[in-house]
Every structure is written in structure tokens, then in C-alpha cells.
Amino acid sequence: MLKSITVFAGSADGCPEVYKQAAENLGRIIARQGRELVYGSGYCGLMGCVAKGAKAENGRIVGINVRRFEEHLPLPGTDELIMLETLPERKAALIDRGEACIALPGGVGTLDELMDVYALVQAGILEKPVGLLNVNGYYDGLLAQLRRANQDGFLNDRDFRRLIAADDPETLLRLLDGEA
């Protein structure tokens, strides 16, 4: 079983409730299963929801952020807070710290983090599972684009299958662990 899971997620507050509930549920399940949550340390949006879920289940939480955003304090009770100078350093630390990475719904930053880790895995630079929690079909468009890249020969079959998507967190974690 993977012991630490990095979660990429949106930090904006205005998203639909279904995404907030899914993020909190993911955090709860990560903690219940005895895994460490690694996340961007934000208190707002889905980032905050996933951490609140983990904290509600007494999970271990590691927040990684940049000094520029110090005024956006992490969730009270975060077990470890790592502050870095730049966003690229933060992204590298988030990717490095988790044994697997999961993307929840989010915006440009979340997509950047997801695509960066996926590209590193595809290039053979990194060997770790990458997952999408496809809440409410949020990532259907991205999955369709990657399917098209695969069909048109830009993404081979092996690499296409390396991005694991599921619409519920327990299934996704089981798949990331390598269980059928």
C-alpha cells in the first residue's frame, strides 16, 4: 500500500458542492487507510477540503507552499509545513514527497501539476502512479483528448494507461496501489 499521497486540487472557493464533498471524502479515506496526505497547504477551495477531511480522521498532513502565499495559512493542525521560494520548487517537492499523485478538479495550476507529473512518468524520469479523481465527469474532456492523442499516435498505449481515472476515491486508491 502506498503510504503517502500527493493531492493536487483547486484553491478557489466558488466551485460546486459536489467537488467539495468529494475532496473531503478523499482526505478522510486517505487518513482512514493510514496514508499521509501531501498537499499545497491552502486552506481554501478543494485544497482546504481535502485537508479538513484528513484532519477529521486524525490523518497526518504535510503542506508544501511558497513564501509568497504565507498569508494563506495552512489548515490548523497541519503536521508538517514546508515553505519554499518558488512555485517550481513547490511543485517538485509535492511530486517528490508523495508515493503517488492524485488530481482533484481544479484550474490551470492543478492541470499544470498533473501534466507535469504525467510527463515525467511518460519520459521515464519518474516512476509513480498518477490518478484523476474524475468527480462528476470533470476530467472527461481531458481523458477524451488523451484518448485522441493515443489514437493518433502521440501517446503510446502503455503511457496512455499510466494515467488512472476513477470517479470514487476508494477505487482510485486501490488502482493506484496496483490492485485490480
C-alpha positions in Angstrom: 0.0 0.0 0.0 1.2 3.5 -0.9 2.0 5.4 2.3 1.9 9.0 1.1 -0.4 10.6 -1.5 0.1 14.0 -3.0 -3.2 15.6 -3.9 -3.4 18.4 -6.5 -6.6 20.5 -6.2 -8.1 23.8 -6.9 -7.8 26.6 -4.3 -10.8 28.7 -5.5 -13.8 28.7 -3.2 -16.7 29.1 -5.7 -16.9 25.5 -7.1 -19.9 23.3 -6.8 -20.6 21.4 -3.6 -20.2 18.0 -5.2 -16.4 18.7 -5.7 -16.0 19.9 -2.1 -17.7 16.8 -0.7 -15.5 14.5 -2.9 -12.3 16.3 -1.8 -13.3 16.0 1.9 -14.2 12.3 1.3 -10.8 11.7 -0.4 -9.0 13.2 2.6 -11.0 11.1 5.0 -10.2 7.9 3.2 -6.5 8.7 2.8 -6.4 9.2 6.6 -8.5 6.2 7.5 -6.3 4.0 5.4 -3.2 5.2 7.4 -1.8 7.2 4.5 -0.1 10.6 4.7 -1.7 13.5 2.8 0.7 15.8 1.0 -0.9 18.9 -0.5 -0.3 22.5 -1.4 -1.2 23.7 2.1 -4.0 26.0 1.1 -7.0 26.5 3.5 -9.4 27.4 0.7 -11.2 25.5 -2.1 -10.7 21.8 -2.6 -7.2 22.0 -1.1 -8.7 23.0 2.2 -11.5 20.4 1.9 -9.1 17.5 1.3 -7.0 18.6 4.3 -10.1 19.1 6.5 -11.2 15.6 5.7 -7.9 14.1 6.6 -7.7 16.1 9.8 -11.2 15.0 10.8 -9.9 11.4 10.7 -6.7 12.3 12.6 -4.6 11.8 9.5 -1.0 13.1 9.0 -0.9 16.2 6.8 2.1 17.7 5.1 1.6 21.1 3.5 4.0 22.5 0.9 3.8 26.1 -0.3 5.8 29.1 -1.2 6.6 32.1 1.0 4.7 34.4 -1.4 1.5 32.8 -0.1 2.3 32.8 3.6 -0.7 34.9 4.4 -2.9 32.0 3.3 -2.2 29.9 6.4 -2.5 26.1 6.1 -5.1 24.2 7.9 -4.6 24.4 11.7 -3.1 21.2 12.9 -1.0 20.6 9.8 1.7 18.2 11.0 4.5 19.5 8.7 4.7 22.7 6.8 7.4 23.2 4.1 7.8 26.7 2.8 9.8 27.2 -0.4 10.8 30.1 -2.6 9.3 29.4 -6.0 6.3 27.6 -7.5 8.6 25.3 -9.5 10.3 24.3 -6.2 6.9 23.7 -4.6 5.7 21.6 -7.5 8.8 19.5 -7.5 8.5 19.0 -3.7 4.9 18.0 -4.0 5.7 15.5 -6.7 8.7 14.1 -4.8 7.1 13.7 -1.4 4.1 11.6 -2.4 4.4 7.9 -3.5 1.5 8.6 -5.8 -0.2 11.8 -7.1 -4.0 12.4 -7.5 -5.6 15.3 -9.2 -9.0 16.6 -8.0 -10.9 19.1 -10.0 -9.0 22.4 -10.3 -7.9 25.1 -12.6 -4.7 25.9 -14.5 -2.4 25.3 -11.6 -3.9 21.8 -10.9 -3.7 21.0 -14.6 -0.1 22.2 -14.7 0.8 20.0 -11.7 -1.0 17.0 -13.2 0.5 17.3 -16.6 4.0 17.8 -15.2 4.0 14.7 -13.2 2.4 12.7 -16.0 5.0 13.9 -18.5 7.8 12.9 -16.0 6.3 9.5 -15.7 5.9 9.2 -19.5 9.5 10.2 -20.0 10.8 7.6 -17.6 12.2 10.2 -15.2 9.7 9.3 -12.5 8.2 6.0 -11.6 5.0 6.5 -9.6 1.3 6.1 -10.2 -0.8 9.1 -11.3 -4.5 9.4 -10.8 -7.5 11.5 -11.6 -10.5 11.6 -9.3 -13.0 12.3 -12.1 -15.8 13.8 -9.9 -19.0 14.5 -11.8 -17.2 13.8 -15.1 -14.9 16.9 -14.6 -12.0 15.3 -16.5 -14.0 13.7 -19.3 -12.7 16.3 -21.8 -9.1 15.7 -20.8 -9.5 12.0 -21.0 -11.0 12.3 -24.4 -8.1 14.5 -25.6 -5.6 11.9 -24.2 -7.5 9.1 -25.9 -7.3 11.1 -29.2 -3.5 11.6 -28.7 -3.3 7.8 -28.2 -5.4 7.0 -31.3 -3.4 9.5 -33.4 0.0 8.0 -32.2 1.2 10.9 -30.0 0.8 8.8 -26.8 1.6 5.1 -26.8 -0.8 2.6 -25.3 1.4 2.0 -22.2 1.7 5.6 -21.4 -2.0 6.2 -22.0 -2.8 3.6 -19.4 -0.5 5.1 -16.9 -2.9 7.9 -16.1 -5.5 6.1 -13.9 -9.0 7.6 -13.6 -11.9 6.7 -11.4 -15.0 8.5 -10.1 -14.7 7.4 -6.5 -11.7 7.6 -4.2 -11.6 4.1 -2.8 -11.5 2.6 -6.3 -8.8 5.1 -7.4 -6.6 4.4 -4.4 -7.0 0.6 -5.0 -6.0 1.1 -8.6 -3.0 3.3 -7.7 -1.9 0.6 -5.2 -1.9 -1.8 -8.2 -4.9 -3.8 -7.1 -7.4 -4.9 -9.7 
